[in-house]
Amino acid sequence: MSDSPKRPRIVRNDYMALHPPKPGEWKPSLAVSVVIPAYGSQDKLDLTLAALAAQSYPSDLMEVVVVDDNSSPALRLPELRPEHTRLVVTTAESWGSAHAVNTGVNHTDGQVVLRLDADMVAFRDHVEAQLRWHHAADYLAVLGHKRFVAWEPDAMTPEQVHEKVLCGEASALFAVEDSRPHWIEKTIADTDRLTSHHPGNFRVFIGATGSLHRDFFKTVGGLDTDLRLGSDTEFAYRLSQAGAVFVPETTSSAWHLGFPQMQEKEETGRLQRVPYIAQRVPLHGMRRTAPPRAWRVPLVDIVIDVKNATVAEVDAAVAPVLGGPDGDARITLVTGQGPAPQDRASILAGDGAQLRLMEEQYDAEARVRLSAQAPEPDPSVPYRLLLPKPVPLRPGSVGKLVQAIERADAGLVLAELPGGPPARFERTAAFARARHITGGGGLDQVVAGIWGATSYTGLAEAEADGTVFEPPPVCPARRFVRRFFNARQRARLREILRK
């Protein structure tokens, strides 16, 4: 299947290949649903809605849903608000921003969902600046810009905010020198505005303002309502696993009214959320330092074809993983048949003896499971190792593969095996994006083109000696510009060239 016009092939996270229109110089066609989770602070919500009522994005393409997370007193919609605004109240059975956002999305039908906190004063082109990217590709996660400011109740009226935003003077509402940046700005700068791929780029897609296509939101499954803290980080991780490209939109901005609780109580908040996030996000830093154990979401799914293998051959592959530094793994033994027969005739005749031994060997090991067929890829697990037969691994063999795929920044590793087809080590995010772009078929070629591939020898001996096959190279002129111009200068240069 050929690529869709809205699904261009973006190499890793280099979204600069896209050419979105400039704000004010195009005609939007996508409907956007702005979802605002809210709990208390009616005065801030009034200013948020006043700013949204002055947006440059066409009002007939924008709806706003405020989700009252059981505030007391209950929230109300002010008179000064966008034309298409509704108020939804969540049920008392659940609470938290994750549940509120999911509830809001379920009450909207826009093609794009923009999550905006209830204490944000968005600049006039804030919505438009994000939506222009979504017209260029449908698998982007666009992060809006913001600055934190101290807030005093009754400091300004909704009418004053609306007037300033409508005139394009929202930046004058507060003094920038008195504001604070968000910590993600350093990450964005360190990764050349996220164009330099890093497995942890997803961490920036958190908090107060961000947008993505509704279908992408639904594919990923929405936010995890079991997480009261850190749900946005875990959701962003699943977006990255689904092949999302993360785009920081900085041509517009917004004022965040007040400093977030996680900044004021940073250490307490970190201690409260890290264990929950680490259970679900294998790429979290805590996982690199924690002793090997079983986690809710493993770092690697290992799938081994054991149809014609003995239990000794299987254990030579499995035991070093379970007992060594590669223990952050889930192993599926593909038997090609159902459970071993347990009747007298079969046991006495020796039918299914090896399979019975395997079942007994790993009966109490939660990280090992037996299956008649190979399982579908788990979208939450970052890496997948497919072994066509049991290979006598050594402690650290899987870790060497992880190092190889990250060193090459590749999407696929083909590891040579003696006397048979190679083992495959796949980056889940790369294959998820390839499936999204093409709809299936020729995935290896697409992955090699958008993420790169590498070969690997000596898997059983845990030695790496590979050859890297890179995706299409950056042209010399672009490489020169990247080397000698900073991000702001490059952006200005692109504007000049487009004129």
Legacy VTK file of the C-alpha trace (Angstrom):
# vtk DataFile Version 3.0
C-alpha trace
ASCII
DATASET POLYDATA
POINTS 499 float
0.000 0.000 0.000
1.377 3.436 -0.913
1.893 6.169 1.644
-1.036 8.452 2.447
-0.570 12.193 1.734
-1.077 12.774 5.454
1.425 10.058 6.350
4.740 11.197 4.874
7.867 9.242 5.769
9.602 11.152 8.548
13.085 9.898 9.461
13.206 9.188 13.185
12.004 12.486 14.749
13.229 14.871 12.046
9.950 16.667 11.413
11.799 19.423 9.515
10.956 17.468 6.368
7.419 18.816 6.793
6.501 22.259 5.545
3.450 23.455 7.470
1.842 26.731 6.410
2.531 29.931 8.296
-0.139 31.130 10.724
-2.488 33.542 8.982
-1.452 32.459 5.482
-3.592 29.370 4.968
-7.120 28.020 5.125
-7.630 25.334 7.806
-9.891 22.362 7.175
-9.536 20.206 10.288
-11.964 20.537 13.181
-10.306 20.775 16.592
-11.730 19.859 19.987
-10.108 21.754 22.860
-10.473 19.647 25.997
-9.993 21.449 29.315
-9.779 19.298 32.475
-10.653 21.532 35.409
-10.871 21.305 39.190
-11.804 24.469 41.022
-10.255 27.893 40.268
-13.219 29.402 38.449
-11.348 32.710 38.093
-8.519 31.112 36.090
-10.950 29.135 33.930
-12.748 32.390 33.049
-9.489 33.849 31.716
-8.649 30.655 29.820
-11.996 30.735 28.025
-11.716 34.477 27.372
-8.395 33.866 25.598
-9.860 30.986 23.597
-12.724 33.234 22.482
-10.130 35.415 20.746
-8.295 32.670 18.833
-7.399 33.123 15.179
-8.496 29.578 14.324
-11.928 29.593 12.629
-14.677 29.404 15.244
-16.749 27.041 13.100
-13.873 24.523 13.242
-13.268 24.793 16.998
-15.248 23.400 19.897
-14.340 23.589 23.569
-15.314 21.068 26.228
-14.652 21.934 29.859
-14.612 18.867 32.084
-15.444 19.655 35.706
-13.696 17.005 37.800
-16.318 17.250 40.579
-15.315 20.700 41.804
-16.946 22.137 44.900
-18.530 24.533 44.257
-19.303 23.304 40.780
-17.767 25.139 37.850
-19.879 27.174 35.452
-19.392 28.551 31.959
-18.861 32.336 31.908
-20.551 34.582 29.383
-17.271 35.386 27.646
-16.333 32.094 26.006
-15.873 30.531 22.543
-19.006 30.096 20.472
-19.097 26.304 20.715
-18.379 25.577 24.389
-19.875 22.891 26.599
-19.480 21.847 30.234
-19.274 18.177 31.216
-19.155 16.882 34.787
-17.266 13.671 35.531
-18.706 10.850 37.593
-17.768 10.523 41.229
-16.375 7.002 40.733
-13.128 8.283 39.280
-11.104 11.457 39.457
-7.895 13.023 38.189
-6.747 14.738 35.012
-6.399 11.468 33.066
-10.033 10.549 33.631
-11.134 14.118 32.905
-9.243 14.263 29.600
-10.610 10.893 28.467
-14.115 12.005 29.416
-13.724 15.209 27.453
-12.451 13.430 24.353
-15.416 11.051 24.506
-17.750 14.068 24.391
-16.155 15.616 21.323
-15.822 14.722 17.664
-13.136 17.034 16.248
-10.481 15.447 14.047
-7.771 16.874 16.305
-7.758 16.931 20.108
-5.959 19.778 21.886
-5.579 19.356 25.618
-5.349 22.689 27.450
-5.212 23.176 31.190
-7.753 25.405 32.920
-5.115 27.896 34.048
-3.700 28.829 30.626
-4.020 32.117 28.764
-3.259 31.212 25.161
-1.897 33.734 22.669
-4.146 34.568 19.710
-2.558 32.069 17.302
-1.875 29.351 19.879
-4.439 26.897 18.493
-3.677 27.772 14.878
0.079 27.319 15.353
-0.413 23.758 16.569
-3.110 22.832 14.049
-1.004 23.800 11.031
1.256 20.832 11.780
-1.645 18.399 11.951
-2.649 19.392 8.424
0.789 18.165 7.276
0.795 14.714 8.944
-1.591 12.702 11.097
0.848 11.031 13.488
2.356 14.079 15.194
2.270 14.975 18.880
2.546 18.770 18.927
3.614 20.470 22.127
2.488 24.041 22.768
4.791 26.590 24.382
4.179 28.255 27.744
5.772 30.382 30.452
4.879 30.209 34.148
3.890 33.414 35.937
2.920 34.309 39.474
-0.820 34.795 39.774
-2.906 37.001 42.013
-6.698 36.605 41.971
-8.576 39.524 40.413
-5.365 40.814 38.818
-7.250 41.202 35.522
-10.713 40.632 34.129
-11.753 38.236 31.361
-12.626 41.262 29.221
-9.113 42.661 29.596
-7.571 39.324 28.643
-9.882 38.918 25.660
-9.037 42.392 24.348
-5.281 41.874 24.627
-5.390 38.431 22.999
-7.698 39.634 20.220
-5.281 42.466 19.411
-2.333 40.090 19.313
-0.866 41.598 22.498
-1.151 38.638 24.879
2.614 38.787 25.455
2.095 42.127 27.217
-0.192 40.671 29.879
2.819 39.694 31.989
6.506 40.629 32.092
8.556 37.856 30.528
11.483 38.618 32.835
9.264 37.701 35.801
8.198 34.377 34.274
9.778 30.928 34.438
10.417 28.486 31.607
9.410 24.838 31.816
12.207 22.303 32.321
11.417 20.677 28.974
12.869 23.673 27.143
16.389 22.503 27.996
15.627 19.048 26.604
14.251 20.611 23.432
17.361 22.757 23.038
19.752 19.867 23.758
18.150 17.744 21.025
18.131 20.447 18.343
14.409 21.051 18.858
13.866 17.271 19.132
15.111 16.632 15.594
18.026 14.668 17.050
16.375 11.384 17.962
16.586 10.188 21.539
14.469 7.374 23.044
13.415 9.777 25.790
12.100 12.559 23.545
8.561 11.629 24.560
9.168 13.099 28.038
8.519 16.620 26.772
4.932 15.901 25.710
3.426 16.589 29.099
1.188 18.985 30.883
-0.705 22.031 29.966
-0.940 22.250 26.170
-0.525 19.685 23.418
-2.435 18.196 20.505
-2.755 15.120 18.308
-5.169 13.528 15.867
-8.199 11.924 17.490
-7.597 8.602 15.692
-4.079 8.509 17.109
-5.419 9.241 20.596
-7.878 6.352 20.254
-5.284 3.974 18.792
-3.008 4.512 21.781
-5.936 4.049 24.151
-6.157 7.422 25.876
-4.645 8.179 29.254
-4.276 5.576 31.994
-6.873 6.471 34.627
-5.155 4.254 37.205
-2.362 6.837 37.371
-3.268 9.825 39.522
0.182 11.335 38.943
2.373 10.974 35.878
-0.379 9.882 33.498
0.731 12.378 30.847
4.296 10.968 30.845
3.038 7.403 30.490
0.643 8.460 27.727
3.456 10.222 25.868
5.538 7.053 26.119
2.772 5.021 24.489
2.509 7.652 21.773
6.207 7.219 21.034
5.741 3.448 20.942
2.981 3.933 18.371
5.406 5.804 16.115
4.541 9.396 16.983
6.757 12.276 15.888
7.086 14.939 18.602
7.003 18.568 17.460
7.634 21.559 19.754
5.599 24.505 18.493
7.263 27.748 19.645
5.997 30.338 17.169
3.178 31.033 19.627
2.962 30.753 23.393
0.704 30.897 26.444
0.833 32.113 30.021
0.473 29.478 32.749
-1.261 31.201 35.671
0.675 30.182 38.740
3.457 27.695 39.290
2.575 23.983 39.082
2.353 21.824 42.169
5.104 19.557 40.844
7.502 22.515 40.794
6.599 23.708 44.263
6.812 20.176 45.749
9.262 18.652 43.280
10.915 16.041 45.507
7.662 14.864 47.087
5.985 14.656 43.714
8.872 12.720 42.212
8.822 10.133 44.983
5.070 9.708 44.583
5.003 9.206 40.804
8.306 7.561 39.787
7.469 3.994 40.930
4.174 4.077 39.013
5.762 5.452 35.859
8.734 3.072 36.015
6.386 0.067 36.137
4.856 1.138 32.831
7.724 2.938 31.057
10.712 0.625 30.508
12.831 3.506 29.181
12.558 5.377 32.492
15.921 6.050 34.131
14.999 4.123 37.284
14.893 0.901 35.275
18.568 1.213 34.316
19.693 1.236 37.938
17.147 -1.112 39.538
18.056 -4.794 40.092
16.601 -7.199 37.470
13.021 -8.130 38.276
9.631 -8.635 36.672
7.957 -5.368 35.686
4.445 -4.599 34.507
5.868 -3.664 31.090
9.205 -5.368 30.247
12.040 -3.782 28.321
12.257 -6.651 25.816
9.832 -9.263 24.523
11.746 -12.411 23.552
9.910 -14.852 21.296
11.609 -18.240 20.729
10.450 -20.956 18.330
10.882 -24.204 20.323
8.891 -26.599 18.145
11.729 -29.096 17.652
13.871 -28.227 20.670
14.721 -30.111 23.830
14.212 -28.639 27.264
18.002 -28.456 27.687
18.370 -26.386 24.510
15.584 -24.077 25.616
17.035 -23.571 29.068
20.430 -22.724 27.578
18.722 -19.743 25.976
16.329 -18.825 28.767
18.295 -19.289 31.993
21.042 -16.713 31.267
18.374 -14.105 30.568
16.347 -14.795 33.703
19.336 -15.024 36.025
21.542 -12.280 34.576
21.465 -8.565 33.857
18.903 -9.056 31.059
16.148 -10.039 33.456
13.921 -7.112 32.462
12.353 -9.320 29.786
9.307 -11.424 28.994
9.896 -14.703 27.182
7.365 -16.512 25.010
8.161 -20.087 23.980
6.284 -20.859 20.778
5.490 -24.574 20.811
3.313 -24.868 17.708
0.804 -26.986 19.626
-1.484 -26.965 22.601
-0.592 -28.161 26.105
1.246 -31.495 26.336
-1.019 -34.566 26.707
-1.216 -35.859 30.281
-3.009 -39.172 29.711
-1.401 -42.509 30.635
-0.836 -43.706 27.067
0.934 -40.521 26.005
3.153 -40.375 29.057
4.133 -44.053 28.870
4.821 -43.732 25.134
6.887 -40.593 25.647
4.620 -38.445 23.467
5.150 -34.768 24.264
7.851 -35.468 26.820
9.952 -32.407 26.011
6.936 -30.125 26.049
5.830 -31.456 29.428
9.311 -30.785 30.781
9.211 -27.220 29.487
5.807 -26.648 31.061
7.089 -27.920 34.398
10.427 -26.105 34.132
8.843 -22.657 33.878
5.532 -23.228 35.624
6.402 -20.868 38.488
8.399 -18.360 36.427
6.126 -15.385 35.711
8.452 -14.029 33.019
8.093 -17.142 30.838
4.968 -18.299 29.048
4.254 -21.050 26.538
2.087 -20.381 23.504
0.971 -22.415 20.520
1.536 -19.402 18.237
3.781 -16.357 18.251
2.024 -13.432 19.975
1.314 -10.156 18.245
3.788 -7.370 19.089
2.985 -5.655 22.379
2.849 -1.921 21.583
4.028 -0.992 25.077
7.305 -2.960 24.971
10.198 -1.018 23.379
12.085 -3.969 21.838
11.252 -7.408 20.460
13.736 -10.252 19.902
12.593 -13.046 17.584
14.688 -16.229 17.711
13.934 -18.874 15.051
15.424 -21.487 17.411
16.862 -21.593 20.938
20.296 -19.950 20.994
22.752 -20.573 23.857
22.851 -17.008 25.104
25.184 -15.604 27.701
24.404 -13.121 30.468
24.323 -9.725 28.799
23.576 -10.954 25.265
20.261 -9.115 25.059
21.809 -6.009 26.579
24.400 -6.062 23.779
21.579 -6.038 21.245
19.979 -3.059 22.973
23.319 -1.258 22.843
23.716 -2.130 19.155
20.304 -0.832 18.143
20.739 2.370 20.149
24.318 2.955 19.005
23.150 2.753 15.392
19.884 4.538 16.251
18.316 1.798 14.160
14.851 0.321 13.887
15.950 -3.247 13.091
18.896 -5.496 13.901
19.422 -8.738 11.986
21.631 -10.988 14.094
23.401 -13.816 12.283
22.906 -17.346 13.601
24.817 -20.462 12.530
22.983 -22.762 10.140
19.711 -20.863 9.788
17.856 -17.596 9.343
18.920 -14.598 11.434
17.392 -13.494 14.684
15.462 -10.228 14.548
15.702 -7.432 17.086
12.985 -4.852 16.413
12.311 -1.380 17.749
8.574 -1.324 18.363
8.171 2.383 17.595
9.832 2.013 14.179
7.597 -0.862 13.093
4.479 0.826 14.484
5.203 3.920 12.392
5.919 1.787 9.307
2.544 0.058 9.703
0.817 3.411 10.172
2.421 4.870 7.049
1.878 1.933 4.705
-0.986 -0.010 6.245
1.204 -3.147 6.255
3.542 -4.874 3.827
7.221 -4.277 3.128
7.796 -3.184 6.709
11.509 -4.026 6.800
12.198 -1.753 3.839
10.154 1.094 5.302
11.841 0.742 8.704
15.265 0.767 7.047
14.285 3.954 5.233
12.862 5.908 8.174
14.970 4.536 11.011
17.868 2.542 9.616
18.909 -1.090 10.095
22.057 -2.828 11.274
23.540 -6.312 11.127
25.033 -8.114 14.119
27.235 -11.182 14.535
28.085 -13.321 17.519
24.769 -13.181 19.345
25.427 -16.391 21.267
28.864 -15.092 22.277
27.486 -11.635 23.126
29.917 -9.911 20.778
28.881 -7.139 18.411
30.437 -6.582 15.005
27.851 -4.896 12.833
27.352 -2.976 9.642
24.929 -0.086 9.739
22.447 0.703 6.976
21.353 4.292 7.508
18.126 5.919 6.302
18.390 8.510 3.522
21.290 10.832 4.432
20.928 14.507 5.175
22.034 16.598 2.191
25.418 18.390 2.541
23.855 21.855 2.513
21.496 20.957 5.331
24.340 19.383 7.319
26.322 22.616 6.926
23.396 24.704 8.156
22.880 22.466 11.172
26.525 22.675 12.113
27.010 26.423 11.900
23.566 27.884 12.730
21.582 27.542 15.932
17.902 26.543 15.993
16.562 30.113 15.916
18.878 31.103 13.068
17.839 28.010 11.103
14.177 28.832 11.591
14.770 32.367 10.306
16.728 30.986 7.351
13.827 28.658 6.447
11.435 31.606 6.524
13.654 33.559 4.133
13.991 30.633 1.732
10.239 30.007 1.673
9.647 33.603 0.631
LINES 1 500
499 0 1 2 3 4 5 6 7 8 9 10 11 12 13 14 15 16 17 18 19 20 21 22 23 24 25 26 27 28 29 30 31 32 33 34 35 36 37 38 39 40 41 42 43 44 45 46 47 48 49 50 51 52 53 54 55 56 57 58 59 60 61 62 63 64 65 66 67 68 69 70 71 72 73 74 75 76 77 78 79 80 81 82 83 84 85 86 87 88 89 90 91 92 93 94 95 96 97 98 99 100 101 102 103 104 105 106 107 108 109 110 111 112 113 114 115 116 117 118 119 120 121 122 123 124 125 126 127 128 129 130 131 132 133 134 135 136 137 138 139 140 141 142 143 144 145 146 147 148 149 150 151 152 153 154 155 156 157 158 159 160 161 162 163 164 165 166 167 168 169 170 171 172 173 174 175 176 177 178 179 180 181 182 183 184 185 186 187 188 189 190 191 192 193 194 195 196 197 198 199 200 201 202 203 204 205 206 207 208 209 210 211 212 213 214 215 216 217 218 219 220 221 222 223 224 225 226 227 228 229 230 231 232 233 234 235 236 237 238 239 240 241 242 243 244 245 246 247 248 249 250 251 252 253 254 255 256 257 258 259 260 261 262 263 264 265 266 267 268 269 270 271 272 273 274 275 276 277 278 279 280 281 282 283 284 285 286 287 288 289 290 291 292 293 294 295 296 297 298 299 300 301 302 303 304 305 306 307 308 309 310 311 312 313 314 315 316 317 318 319 320 321 322 323 324 325 326 327 328 329 330 331 332 333 334 335 336 337 338 339 340 341 342 343 344 345 346 347 348 349 350 351 352 353 354 355 356 357 358 359 360 361 362 363 364 365 366 367 368 369 370 371 372 373 374 375 376 377 378 379 380 381 382 383 384 385 386 387 388 389 390 391 392 393 394 395 396 397 398 399 400 401 402 403 404 405 406 407 408 409 410 411 412 413 414 415 416 417 418 419 420 421 422 423 424 425 426 427 428 429 430 431 432 433 434 435 436 437 438 439 440 441 442 443 444 445 446 447 448 449 450 451 452 453 454 455 456 457 458 459 460 461 462 463 464 465 466 467 468 469 470 471 472 473 474 475 476 477 478 479 480 481 482 483 484 485 486 487 488 489 490 491 492 493 494 495 496 497 498
